[in-house]
Amino acid sequence: MPVKVSVVIPVYNPGKYITPCIDSLLQQTLPAGEFEVLFVNDGSTDDTPERLEKLALEHPHFRVITIPNSGWPGKPRNIGVAEAKGEYVQFVDQDDHLASDALRRLYEMGHRNGSDIVIGKVASNFRGVPHGVFKKNREKCTLRDAPLYDSLTPHKMFRTEFLRKNGIAYPEGKRRLEDQLYMMQAYFPAEVVSILGTYTCYFYSRRDDGKNAGSTRIVPAQYYGNLREVLDVVVANTEPGAYRDLLLRRFYRVEMLSRLSEPAVTRYQPEFFAEMCDAIRQLALDFMGDGVHDGLGPLLRIRSTLLRRDDREGLLRIARFAGSVKASARLEQFSWEPDGRAAVTVTARLVQGDDESPVKLLRRDGRYFLHPDNGDGLLAEDELIDVTDDMDGFSAELSLRNRETAVEWPCPATFTTRIEDLGDGSFEVVLRGSGHVSSEAVKGRGRVSRGFWDIWVPLRGLGLVRKARLGADRAPEVDTDCLPASLGSPARAVIPYFTDPHGNLTLDVARRSKKLAAYLDGRPVLQARGRRPELRVDLFTTTTTLASDAQLVLSQETGSAVHSLRTSLHPTKGRVHLTVPPRAPGVAAGVWKLSVRLDGDKGPALELCDVTISGSGRIELDPQLPEADASVMNGVAAQRRRMALHRALRTVGGPIVRRLPPSGRKRARRLASRLTG
């Protein structure tokens, strides 16, 4: 069988940190006969070689190639590509791991599109992730029509013949930014690049010993000498103009100006700061012209101007100011919608300082400028920065992030930008919007995994990107509106709660640690009158949520007797109804506490109400128990009548209708539809 994918992994003394990588490769859904794993051992001196050799004996699609120590992953990757038998090559680092369906999905996307490069969504609990690249699937794109330059790590799938034909190879030996050089050399000739944004394929994991690749401190002259090679590739493959400026601007922002920005620059030793300024400034003068400079956001333009002037104290001053700027987000409303999504309304802004005062603007002659009061006199009156044309650059988004795995999903949201008068001659930019957060499957992804899912508001403005957790600042009524929910099929508990002590909003999905009983305690329990006694619990649900069973508990305060009964939970007009059995056989007559276990048979019990057990075992609900709203119950009764009629028509009329000719069946179904509404 042809090999579809060759997974290439440079290995050097990983110790225990390679275990998640190995486990993820053994769990791939792509059949073992359709991919190979090449561990290129770069002269490891720990017990890893013996472990890998044993693994290769147990799994024929695993191979170990041992070479003398080269000191860097470039040579092992080149050897892996040379030895690869697969149609595609997937690079993986020894301390990272793949999702179980990653190879199959990536290969299928690449194969159907004839892709030269396939990029899978990544997650990281310690390094930045270019979420904008993964907002949606892209079957076919190139460097000219997608922000590929924001994803310059090599942990992607490459068509093997594409790499060989174009002579794309790693520089060998110790150096920095070799990944960026490799990726830019690959992106320019790539005719088809595909992006899988709806499935998290690759996980970067922080090592507890702090020795992840790239974690060592840079040597400025060497680092920016290596960056010069990357910029040379950009210049060699583009003509002067907007496209070249766009690409160069990415490196100016990320690799140069960011290294002279908060928080790092304020902690540099004076000698190191001087080395950084010298190396970066020379590169900026050689490559970053006015076209690159003018396309930066306002604060980045200030940094660029200060760098051009070699104003090093100014760079530190603006870093201290920008370091005090953060996003602020207020949760105005929270409500569950009938489809199981949570609707949220949010107000967001940029604030500064410990008192979170607004980042202020000054208006003159219809133009807006950064106010000189910002940052305790960051700007002189004659150096005001005009930001009028940057107002369109303000934006906010909504995202759902797993606190443990770092998987992050964008949520649909719409924000509008307004410039509001602060009343003292200054102004601020305020973003107001609404969006939807969902734990269930939506377009672009399946159900989220069990865990803690935090809600974030990323805000962009003035050339800054800041993220705020949602919930600590919220309207008073939000707490009451954050109902726990039972959603999906099979049903899962989704519990919105506010963290202690910060008060941020988190969704506990599938009882990661929170229990429904605790979050329903104190919420109303209503009597739903009907043919059989039911209780309406303040647990949100939807019509698509699967009915489930639960355990009722009868107990008395004065004794130790406890009795259990089974009940069913079913969605009814946005809440869970539970059926109260008509009798409790074997239970002594008297008044009992009725509770329900919603968190499993061993979970805590939620107290519902008092019931009276007659001598014959009949259960009677407390007559003082409040009743559900009559209009709601009338709607429930009408819905149940329609469902009963529908079942009767199917049972009685079904066999008859099936014998009718097609036209007759069609008329019969139309009639049934009118009868059942």
QUIPEWO-V599337 format. One record per residue. N is the residue number from 1. RES is the residue in one letter. OMEGA is omega as a letter, one per 30 degrees, with the letter a starting at -180 (999 if undefined). NEAR is the number of other ideal C-beta (glycine too) atoms within 12 Angstrom. D_CENTER is the distance of its C-alpha to the mean C-alpha in Angstrom with 1 decimal. Layout:
{{N & RES & OMEGA & NEAR & D_CENTER} {N & RES & OMEGA & NEAR & D_CENTER}}
This chain:
{{1 & M & a & 14 & 36.9} {2 & P & l & 17 & 35.4} {3 & V & a & 29 & 32.5} {4 & K & a & 33 & 29.4} {5 & V & l & 43 & 27.2} {6 & S & l & 42 & 28.3} {7 & V & a & 51 & 25.8} {8 & V & a & 44 & 27.1} {9 & I & l & 44 & 26.4} {10 & P & a & 45 & 28.4} {11 & V & l & 45 & 29.5} {12 & Y & l & 34 & 31.2} {13 & N & a & 24 & 31.7} {14 & P & a & 36 & 28.2} {15 & G & a & 21 & 29.7} {16 & K & a & 20 & 27.4} {17 & Y & l & 28 & 24.3} {18 & I & a & 35 & 24.8} {19 & T & l & 22 & 24.7} {20 & P & l & 27 & 21.0} {21 & C & a & 38 & 21.5} {22 & I & a & 33 & 24.7} {23 & D & a & 19 & 23.3} {24 & S & l & 32 & 20.5} {25 & L & l & 39 & 23.2} {26 & L & a & 24 & 25.5} {27 & Q & a & 19 & 22.9} {28 & Q & l & 36 & 22.3} {29 & T & l & 22 & 23.1} {30 & L & a & 36 & 25.0} {31 & P & a & 17 & 28.6} {32 & A & l & 23 & 30.0} {33 & G & a & 17 & 32.8} {34 & E & l & 26 & 30.5} {35 & F & l & 40 & 28.8} {36 & E & l & 39 & 30.1} {37 & V & l & 44 & 28.8} {38 & L & l & 40 & 30.6} {39 & F & l & 42 & 30.5} {40 & V & a & 43 & 32.3} {41 & N & a & 38 & 33.8} {42 & D & l & 35 & 34.6} {43 & G & a & 22 & 37.5} {44 & S & l & 29 & 35.7} {45 & T & l & 17 & 38.0} {46 & D & a & 19 & 36.2} {47 & D & a & 17 & 36.4} {48 & T & a & 32 & 33.6} {49 & P & l & 26 & 36.1} {50 & E & l & 16 & 37.8} {51 & R & a & 27 & 34.6} {52 & L & l & 34 & 33.5} {53 & E & l & 21 & 37.0} {54 & K & l & 16 & 37.1} {55 & L & a & 28 & 33.8} {56 & A & l & 24 & 35.3} {57 & L & a & 13 & 38.3} {58 & E & a & 14 & 36.3} {59 & H & a & 22 & 34.1} {60 & P & a & 14 & 36.0} {61 & H & l & 29 & 33.0} {62 & F & l & 29 & 32.2} {63 & R & l & 31 & 34.4} {64 & V & l & 30 & 35.0} {65 & I & a & 33 & 36.5} {66 & T & l & 26 & 37.9} {67 & I & l & 30 & 38.9} {68 & P & a & 16 & 40.4} {69 & N & l & 21 & 38.0} {70 & S & l & 27 & 36.9} {71 & G & a & 18 & 34.8} {72 & W & a & 28 & 31.7} {73 & P & a & 40 & 29.3} {74 & G & a & 33 & 30.8} {75 & K & l & 31 & 33.9} {76 & P & l & 38 & 32.3} {77 & R & l & 42 & 29.8} {78 & N & l & 34 & 32.8} {79 & I & l & 32 & 34.8} {80 & G & l & 40 & 32.0} {81 & V & a & 39 & 32.0} {82 & A & a & 22 & 35.8} {83 & E & a & 26 & 35.9} {84 & A & l & 35 & 33.2} {85 & K & a & 26 & 34.5} {86 & G & l & 37 & 31.4} {87 & E & l & 32 & 30.8} {88 & Y & l & 43 & 27.5} {89 & V & l & 47 & 26.5} {90 & Q & l & 49 & 23.1} {91 & F & l & 46 & 22.9} {92 & V & l & 50 & 21.3} {93 & D & a & 40 & 21.9} {94 & Q & a & 44 & 23.7} {95 & D & l & 38 & 21.2} {96 & D & l & 42 & 18.0} {97 & H & a & 34 & 17.4} {98 & L & l & 44 & 16.5} {99 & A & a & 33 & 14.9} {100 & S & a & 20 & 18.0} {101 & D & a & 24 & 18.0} {102 & A & a & 39 & 17.0} {103 & L & a & 45 & 20.6} {104 & R & a & 30 & 21.7} {105 & R & a & 34 & 19.1} {106 & L & a & 49 & 19.3} {107 & Y & a & 39 & 23.1} {108 & E & l & 27 & 23.5} {109 & M & l & 35 & 21.7} {110 & G & a & 38 & 23.8} {111 & H & a & 26 & 27.0} {112 & R & a & 16 & 27.0} {113 & N & a & 27 & 26.5} {114 & G & a & 21 & 28.6} {115 & S & l & 34 & 25.8} {116 & D & l & 36 & 26.8} {117 & I & l & 48 & 23.2} {118 & V & a & 50 & 20.1} {119 & I & l & 47 & 16.8} {120 & G & l & 44 & 14.0} {121 & K & a & 42 & 10.2} {122 & V & l & 41 & 9.8} {123 & A & a & 36 & 8.0} {124 & S & l & 29 & 10.2} {125 & N & l & 23 & 11.4} {126 & F & a & 21 & 14.1} {127 & R & a & 24 & 14.0} {128 & G & l & 23 & 12.5} {129 & V & l & 31 & 10.2} {130 & P & a & 27 & 11.4} {131 & H & a & 33 & 8.4} {132 & G & l & 27 & 11.4} {133 & V & a & 30 & 12.8} {134 & F & a & 34 & 10.2} {135 & K & a & 25 & 10.2} {136 & K & l & 23 & 12.7} {137 & N & l & 26 & 15.0} {138 & R & a & 30 & 18.1} {139 & E & a & 23 & 21.1} {140 & K & l & 22 & 23.3} {141 & C & l & 28 & 22.9} {142 & T & l & 24 & 24.5} {143 & L & a & 34 & 24.3} {144 & R & a & 20 & 26.2} {145 & D & l & 16 & 23.9} {146 & A & a & 29 & 20.3} {147 & P & a & 28 & 18.7} {148 & L & a & 35 & 19.2} {149 & Y & l & 36 & 20.7} {150 & D & l & 29 & 17.3} {151 & S & a & 38 & 16.7} {152 & L & l & 36 & 19.8} {153 & T & a & 32 & 19.1} {154 & P & a & 43 & 21.1} {155 & H & a & 44 & 18.9} {156 & K & l & 45 & 19.3} {157 & M & a & 48 & 21.9} {158 & F & l & 46 & 25.1} {159 & R & a & 38 & 28.2} {160 & T & a & 34 & 30.8} {161 & E & l & 18 & 33.6} {162 & F & l & 30 & 31.8} {163 & L & a & 37 & 31.5} {164 & R & a & 18 & 35.1} {165 & K & a & 17 & 36.6} {166 & N & l & 22 & 35.1} {167 & G & a & 15 & 35.9} {168 & I & a & 31 & 32.4} {169 & A & l & 24 & 32.6} {170 & Y & l & 35 & 31.5} {171 & P & a & 26 & 33.9} {172 & E & a & 21 & 35.2} {173 & G & a & 18 & 35.8} {174 & K & l & 20 & 34.2} {175 & R & l & 28 & 32.5} {176 & R & l & 30 & 29.3} {177 & L & l & 34 & 26.9} {178 & E & l & 33 & 28.1} {179 & D & a & 31 & 24.7} {180 & Q & l & 36 & 24.7} {181 & L & a & 31 & 28.3} {182 & Y & a & 37 & 27.5} {183 & M & l & 36 & 24.7} {184 & M & l & 35 & 26.7} {185 & Q & l & 32 & 29.7} {186 & A & a & 43 & 27.7} {187 & Y & a & 41 & 26.0} {188 & F & l & 30 & 29.3} {189 & P & a & 24 & 31.2} {190 & A & l & 35 & 28.3} {191 & E & l & 22 & 29.3} {192 & V & l & 30 & 26.3} {193 & V & l & 40 & 22.7} {194 & S & a & 38 & 20.1} {195 & I & l & 40 & 16.3} {196 & L & a & 39 & 14.3} {197 & G & a & 36 & 11.0} {198 & T & l & 27 & 10.6} {199 & Y & a & 32 & 10.7} {200 & T & a & 35 & 9.3} {201 & C & a & 37 & 12.7} {202 & Y & a & 42 & 13.1} {203 & F & l & 35 & 12.4} {204 & Y & a & 33 & 14.0} {205 & S & l & 32 & 15.5} {206 & R & l & 23 & 17.4} {207 & R & a & 25 & 21.0} {208 & D & l & 13 & 22.9} {209 & D & l & 13 & 25.8} {210 & G & a & 14 & 24.0} {211 & K & l & 18 & 25.3} {212 & N & l & 22 & 22.3} {213 & A & l & 31 & 23.5} {214 & G & a & 27 & 23.8} {215 & S & a & 15 & 24.1} {216 & T & a & 14 & 27.8} {217 & R & a & 18 & 29.2} {218 & I & l & 25 & 30.2} {219 & V & a & 17 & 33.8} {220 & P & a & 29 & 33.7} {221 & A & l & 20 & 36.6} {222 & Q & a & 19 & 35.2} {223 & Y & a & 29 & 31.6} {224 & Y & l & 33 & 32.6} {225 & G & l & 23 & 35.3} {226 & N & l & 32 & 32.6} {227 & L & l & 40 & 30.5} {228 & R & l & 29 & 33.8} {229 & E & l & 27 & 33.8} {230 & V & a & 40 & 30.4} {231 & L & l & 33 & 31.6} {232 & D & l & 22 & 34.8} {233 & V & l & 33 & 32.9} {234 & V & a & 36 & 31.3} {235 & V & a & 26 & 34.8} {236 & A & a & 15 & 36.5} {237 & N & a & 22 & 34.3} {238 & T & l & 25 & 34.3} {239 & E & l & 12 & 37.0} {240 & P & l & 16 & 37.2} {241 & G & a & 14 & 35.3} {242 & A & a & 17 & 32.0} {243 & Y & l & 24 & 30.2} {244 & R & l & 29 & 31.3} {245 & D & l & 26 & 30.6} {246 & L & a & 26 & 27.0} {247 & L & l & 40 & 26.4} {248 & L & a & 40 & 28.4} {249 & R & l & 36 & 26.6} {250 & R & a & 38 & 23.3} {251 & F & l & 39 & 25.2} {252 & Y & a & 45 & 27.1} {253 & R & a & 32 & 24.0} {254 & V & a & 27 & 21.9} {255 & E & a & 35 & 24.8} {256 & M & a & 42 & 27.6} {257 & L & a & 42 & 27.1} {258 & S & l & 28 & 24.0} {259 & R & l & 35 & 26.3} {260 & L & a & 46 & 28.6} {261 & S & l & 37 & 26.1} {262 & E & f & 28 & 24.9} {263 & P & a & 18 & 24.4} {264 & A & a & 21 & 26.0} {265 & V & a & 34 & 29.0} {266 & T & a & 20 & 30.3} {267 & R & l & 17 & 30.6} {268 & Y & l & 25 & 32.4} {269 & Q & a & 13 & 36.0} {270 & P & a & 14 & 38.4} {271 & E & a & 11 & 39.4} {272 & F & l & 22 & 36.0} {273 & F & l & 24 & 35.1} {274 & A & l & 21 & 38.2} {275 & E & l & 25 & 37.4} {276 & M & a & 37 & 33.9} {277 & C & a & 34 & 35.5} {278 & D & a & 21 & 38.3} {279 & A & a & 31 & 36.1} {280 & I & a & 41 & 33.5} {281 & R & a & 31 & 36.2} {282 & Q & l & 23 & 38.2} {283 & L & l & 34 & 35.4} {284 & A & l & 40 & 34.5} {285 & L & a & 20 & 38.2} {286 & D & a & 21 & 38.4} {287 & F & a & 34 & 35.3} {288 & M & a & 39 & 33.8} {289 & G & a & 22 & 36.2} {290 & D & l & 17 & 36.2} {291 & G & l & 21 & 34.0} {292 & V & a & 36 & 31.2} {293 & H & a & 30 & 31.9} {294 & D & a & 22 & 32.2} {295 & G & l & 28 & 28.8} {296 & L & l & 37 & 27.0} {297 & G & a & 32 & 25.7} {298 & P & a & 40 & 28.3} {299 & L & l & 43 & 27.6} {300 & L & l & 40 & 27.1} {301 & R & l & 33 & 30.4} {302 & I & l & 40 & 32.0} {303 & R & a & 44 & 30.9} {304 & S & l & 38 & 32.2} {305 & T & l & 26 & 35.4} {306 & L & l & 33 & 36.0} {307 & L & l & 36 & 35.4} {308 & R & l & 26 & 37.9} {309 & R & a & 18 & 40.3} {310 & D & l & 19 & 39.7} {311 & D & a & 20 & 39.2} {312 & R & l & 25 & 37.5} {313 & E & l & 16 & 38.0} {314 & G & l & 27 & 36.4} {315 & L & l & 39 & 33.2} {316 & L & a & 30 & 33.1} {317 & R & a & 29 & 33.8} {318 & I & l & 42 & 31.0} {319 & A & l & 35 & 28.6} {320 & R & l & 25 & 29.7} {321 & F & a & 34 & 29.2} {322 & A & l & 39 & 25.8} {323 & G & l & 25 & 24.8} {324 & S & a & 27 & 25.7} {325 & V & l & 37 & 23.6} {326 & K & l & 32 & 20.3} {327 & A & l & 35 & 18.4} {328 & S & a & 34 & 19.5} {329 & A & l & 42 & 18.0} {330 & R & l & 32 & 20.1} {331 & L & a & 40 & 19.2} {332 & E & a & 25 & 22.1} {333 & Q & l & 27 & 21.6} {334 & F & l & 37 & 19.7} {335 & S & l & 26 & 21.0} {336 & W & l & 34 & 20.4} {337 & E & a & 24 & 21.3} {338 & P & a & 20 & 23.4} {339 & D & l & 22 & 20.8} {340 & G & l & 31 & 18.6} {341 & R & l & 33 & 16.1} {342 & A & l & 44 & 16.1} {343 & A & l & 29 & 17.4} {344 & V & l & 44 & 17.0} {345 & T & a & 32 & 19.2} {346 & V & l & 45 & 18.4} {347 & T & a & 33 & 20.7} {348 & A & l & 44 & 19.5} {349 & R & l & 40 & 21.7} {350 & L & l & 44 & 22.3} {351 & V & a & 30 & 24.5} {352 & Q & l & 32 & 26.5} {353 & G & l & 22 & 28.3} {354 & D & a & 9 & 28.5} {355 & D & l & 10 & 29.8} {356 & E & l & 21 & 26.8} {357 & S & a & 24 & 29.3} {358 & P & l & 29 & 28.3} {359 & V & a & 41 & 28.1} {360 & K & l & 36 & 31.3} {361 & L & l & 39 & 32.7} {362 & L & l & 29 & 36.4} {363 & R & l & 24 & 37.9} {364 & R & l & 19 & 41.1} {365 & D & l & 10 & 42.7} {366 & G & l & 9 & 39.7} {367 & R & l & 19 & 37.5} {368 & Y & a & 30 & 34.7} {369 & F & l & 32 & 34.6} {370 & L & a & 45 & 32.8} {371 & H & l & 33 & 35.0} {372 & P & l & 23 & 37.2} {373 & D & a & 26 & 36.5} {374 & N & l & 36 & 32.9} {375 & G & l & 30 & 32.8} {376 & D & l & 16 & 36.4} {377 & G & l & 16 & 38.0} {378 & L & a & 34 & 35.5} {379 & L & l & 30 & 37.3} {380 & A & a & 14 & 41.0} {381 & E & a & 15 & 42.4} {382 & D & l & 8 & 43.4} {383 & E & a & 21 & 40.1} {384 & L & a & 26 & 37.9} {385 & I & l & 36 & 34.8} {386 & D & a & 24 & 34.7} {387 & V & a & 38 & 31.2} {388 & T & a & 23 & 32.4} {389 & D & l & 18 & 31.0} {390 & D & a & 32 & 27.6} {391 & M & l & 27 & 27.0} {392 & D & l & 16 & 25.3} {393 & G & l & 27 & 22.7} {394 & F & l & 37 & 21.4} {395 & S & l & 30 & 18.1} {396 & A & l & 40 & 15.3} {397 & E & l & 36 & 12.0} {398 & L & l & 42 & 9.8} {399 & S & a & 36 & 6.0} {400 & L & a & 45 & 4.8} {401 & R & l & 37 & 4.0} {402 & N & a & 30 & 6.4} {403 & R & a & 27 & 9.3} {404 & E & a & 22 & 11.1} {405 & T & a & 29 & 9.4} {406 & A & l & 32 & 6.8} {407 & V & a & 37 & 4.5} {408 & E & a & 36 & 0.9} {409 & W & l & 43 & 3.1} {410 & P & l & 34 & 6.2} {411 & C & l & 39 & 8.8} {412 & P & a & 26 & 12.4} {413 & A & l & 33 & 14.4} {414 & T & l & 20 & 17.7} {415 & F & l & 30 & 19.1} {416 & T & a & 20 & 22.7} {417 & T & l & 26 & 24.2} {418 & R & l & 18 & 27.5} {419 & I & a & 28 & 29.8} {420 & E & a & 19 & 31.5} {421 & D & l & 18 & 34.7} {422 & L & l & 21 & 34.7} {423 & G & l & 10 & 38.4} {424 & D & a & 14 & 39.7} {425 & G & l & 14 & 39.8} {426 & S & a & 25 & 36.2} {427 & F & l & 28 & 33.0} {428 & E & l & 37 & 29.3} {429 & V & a & 43 & 26.4} {430 & V & l & 31 & 24.5} {431 & L & l & 39 & 21.6} {432 & R & a & 26 & 21.6} {433 & G & l & 34 & 19.3} {434 & S & a & 29 & 18.0} {435 & G & a & 36 & 15.0} {436 & H & l & 30 & 13.8} {437 & V & a & 45 & 11.2} {438 & S & l & 36 & 11.6} {439 & S & a & 43 & 11.4} {440 & E & a & 36 & 13.6} {441 & A & l & 20 & 13.7} {442 & V & l & 24 & 13.5} {443 & K & l & 17 & 14.4} {444 & G & l & 19 & 12.3} {445 & R & l & 28 & 10.9} {446 & G & l & 18 & 12.5} {447 & R & l & 24 & 12.3} {448 & V & a & 35 & 9.5} {449 & S & l & 25 & 11.2} {450 & R & l & 24 & 13.4} {451 & G & l & 28 & 12.3} {452 & F & a & 32 & 11.5} {453 & W & a & 41 & 8.5} {454 & D & l & 39 & 9.0} {455 & I & a & 45 & 9.1} {456 & W & l & 38 & 9.2} {457 & V & l & 47 & 11.6} {458 & P & a & 35 & 11.7} {459 & L & l & 38 & 15.4} {460 & R & l & 30 & 17.5} {461 & G & l & 40 & 21.3} {462 & L & a & 42 & 24.4} {463 & G & l & 34 & 22.8} {464 & L & l & 41 & 20.4} {465 & V & l & 33 & 16.6} {466 & R & a & 34 & 15.8} {467 & K & l & 29 & 13.0} {468 & A & l & 36 & 14.1} {469 & R & a & 34 & 13.1} {470 & L & l & 50 & 14.4} {471 & G & a & 33 & 17.3} {472 & A & l & 24 & 19.8} {473 & D & a & 27 & 21.7} {474 & R & l & 29 & 22.2} {475 & A & a & 20 & 25.1} {476 & P & a & 13 & 27.4} {477 & E & a & 14 & 27.0} {478 & V & a & 29 & 23.3} {479 & D & l & 21 & 24.0} {480 & T & a & 18 & 26.3} {481 & D & a & 27 & 24.0} {482 & C & l & 37 & 21.1} {483 & L & l & 32 & 22.6} {484 & P & a & 38 & 21.4} {485 & A & l & 46 & 20.9} {486 & S & a & 45 & 21.6} {487 & L & l & 42 & 19.7} {488 & G & l & 31 & 19.9} {489 & S & f & 19 & 22.2} {490 & P & a & 16 & 22.7} {491 & A & l & 34 & 22.1} {492 & R & l & 33 & 19.5} {493 & A & l & 41 & 19.6} {494 & V & a & 43 & 16.8} {495 & I & l & 38 & 18.0} {496 & P & l & 41 & 16.9} {497 & Y & a & 34 & 18.4} {498 & F & a & 28 & 18.9} {499 & T & l & 22 & 18.7} {500 & D & g & 11 & 22.0} {501 & P & a & 7 & 23.2} {502 & H & l & 16 & 20.7} {503 & G & l & 19 & 20.2} {504 & N & a & 29 & 16.5} {505 & L & l & 39 & 14.9} {506 & T & l & 35 & 13.0} {507 & L & l & 47 & 12.9} {508 & D & a & 35 & 14.7} {509 & V & l & 38 & 14.2} {510 & A & l & 30 & 17.3} {511 & R & l & 27 & 19.1} {512 & R & l & 26 & 17.3} {513 & S & a & 20 & 20.0} {514 & K & a & 31 & 20.9} {515 & K & l & 25 & 23.7} {516 & L & a & 40 & 24.5} {517 & A & a & 31 & 28.0} {518 & A & a & 23 & 27.3} {519 & Y & l & 34 & 25.2} {520 & L & a & 37 & 27.8} {521 & D & a & 22 & 30.7} {522 & G & l & 13 & 32.7} {523 & R & a & 26 & 31.2} {524 & P & l & 22 & 33.9} {525 & V & a & 34 & 35.3} {526 & L & l & 32 & 37.5} {527 & Q & l & 32 & 40.2} {528 & A & a & 35 & 39.8} {529 & R & l & 25 & 43.4} {530 & G & a & 25 & 44.2} {531 & R & l & 14 & 45.9} {532 & R & a & 21 & 44.3} {533 & P & l & 32 & 43.0} {534 & E & l & 35 & 39.2} {535 & L & l & 44 & 37.1} {536 & R & a & 39 & 34.2} {537 & V & a & 44 & 31.5} {538 & D & l & 32 & 29.0} {539 & L & a & 43 & 26.0} {540 & F & l & 38 & 24.1} {541 & T & a & 40 & 23.9} {542 & T & a & 32 & 24.2} {543 & T & a & 21 & 26.8} {544 & T & l & 19 & 24.6} {545 & T & a & 33 & 24.0} {546 & L & l & 20 & 26.3} {547 & A & a & 23 & 29.3} {548 & S & l & 30 & 29.6} {549 & D & l & 22 & 32.2} {550 & A & a & 37 & 32.5} {551 & Q & l & 30 & 35.3} {552 & L & a & 37 & 37.6} {553 & V & l & 32 & 39.5} {554 & L & a & 38 & 42.9} {555 & S & l & 29 & 44.1} {556 & Q & a & 23 & 46.8} {557 & E & a & 13 & 46.8} {558 & T & a & 11 & 50.4} {559 & G & a & 15 & 50.0} {560 & S & a & 8 & 47.9} {561 & A & l & 19 & 47.9} {562 & V & l & 21 & 44.5} {563 & H & a & 29 & 44.3} {564 & S & l & 25 & 41.3} {565 & L & l & 32 & 41.0} {566 & R & l & 20 & 38.5} {567 & T & l & 34 & 36.8} {568 & S & l & 25 & 34.4} {569 & L & l & 33 & 31.4} {570 & H & a & 33 & 30.9} {571 & P & a & 32 & 29.0} {572 & T & l & 35 & 31.4} {573 & K & l & 28 & 30.8} {574 & G & l & 30 & 27.4} {575 & R & l & 37 & 28.4} {576 & V & l & 43 & 29.3} {577 & H & l & 39 & 33.0} {578 & L & a & 43 & 34.7} {579 & T & l & 29 & 38.1} {580 & V & a & 38 & 40.9} {581 & P & a & 29 & 43.4} {582 & P & a & 21 & 46.9} {583 & R & l & 21 & 48.5} {584 & A & a & 33 & 47.8} {585 & P & l & 16 & 50.4} {586 & G & a & 14 & 52.0} {587 & V & a & 31 & 50.6} {588 & A & l & 20 & 53.4} {589 & A & l & 19 & 54.2} {590 & G & l & 24 & 52.9} {591 & V & a & 23 & 50.0} {592 & W & l & 35 & 46.7} {593 & K & l & 27 & 43.1} {594 & L & l & 41 & 40.7} {595 & S & l & 35 & 37.2} {596 & V & l & 42 & 34.3} {597 & R & a & 32 & 32.0} {598 & L & a & 43 & 28.5} {599 & D & a & 30 & 26.8} {600 & G & a & 19 & 29.0} {601 & D & l & 16 & 32.7} {602 & K & a & 13 & 32.4} {603 & G & l & 22 & 30.0} {604 & P & a & 23 & 31.3} {605 & A & l & 29 & 33.4} {606 & L & l & 35 & 32.8} {607 & E & a & 29 & 36.2} {608 & L & a & 41 & 37.0} {609 & C & l & 32 & 40.7} {610 & D & l & 25 & 44.3} {611 & V & l & 40 & 46.1} {612 & T & l & 27 & 49.7} {613 & I & l & 32 & 50.9} {614 & S & l & 18 & 54.4} {615 & G & l & 13 & 57.0} {616 & S & l & 16 & 56.1} {617 & G & a & 23 & 52.4} {618 & R & a & 19 & 51.3} {619 & I & l & 34 & 48.2} {620 & E & l & 28 & 48.5} {621 & L & l & 32 & 45.7} {622 & D & a & 24 & 46.4} {623 & P & l & 14 & 48.2} {624 & Q & a & 12 & 46.8} {625 & L & a & 25 & 43.2} {626 & P & a & 19 & 41.8} {627 & E & l & 23 & 41.4} {628 & A & a & 30 & 38.5} {629 & D & a & 19 & 39.0} {630 & A & a & 16 & 41.7} {631 & S & l & 12 & 40.0} {632 & V & a & 22 & 36.9} {633 & M & l & 25 & 39.2} {634 & N & l & 17 & 41.4} {635 & G & l & 19 & 38.3} {636 & V & a & 30 & 37.5} {637 & A & l & 22 & 41.1} {638 & A & l & 18 & 41.3} {639 & Q & a & 23 & 38.1} {640 & R & l & 24 & 39.6} {641 & R & l & 19 & 42.9} {642 & R & l & 20 & 41.3} {643 & M & l & 19 & 39.5} {644 & A & l & 17 & 42.8} {645 & L & l & 21 & 44.6} {646 & H & l & 22 & 42.1} {647 & R & a & 16 & 42.6} {648 & A & l & 16 & 46.3} {649 & L & l & 23 & 46.4} {650 & R & a & 20 & 44.5} {651 & T & a & 13 & 46.7} {652 & V & a & 14 & 50.0} {653 & G & a & 23 & 49.5} {654 & G & a & 18 & 47.2} {655 & P & a & 12 & 50.0} {656 & I & a & 15 & 52.2} {657 & V & a & 23 & 49.7} {658 & R & l & 14 & 49.0} {659 & R & a & 12 & 52.7} {660 & L & l & 17 & 52.8} {661 & P & a & 11 & 52.7} {662 & P & a & 12 & 49.4} {663 & S & l & 11 & 50.6} {664 & G & l & 16 & 51.6} {665 & R & a & 18 & 48.3} {666 & K & l & 14 & 46.5} {667 & R & a & 15 & 48.9} {668 & A & l & 25 & 48.5} {669 & R & l & 22 & 44.7} {670 & R & l & 14 & 44.9} {671 & L & l & 16 & 47.4} {672 & A & l & 24 & 45.2} {673 & S & l & 15 & 42.2} {674 & R & a & 14 & 44.5} {675 & L & a & 18 & 45.7} {676 & T & l & 22 & 42.3} {677 & G & 999 & 13 & 40.7}}
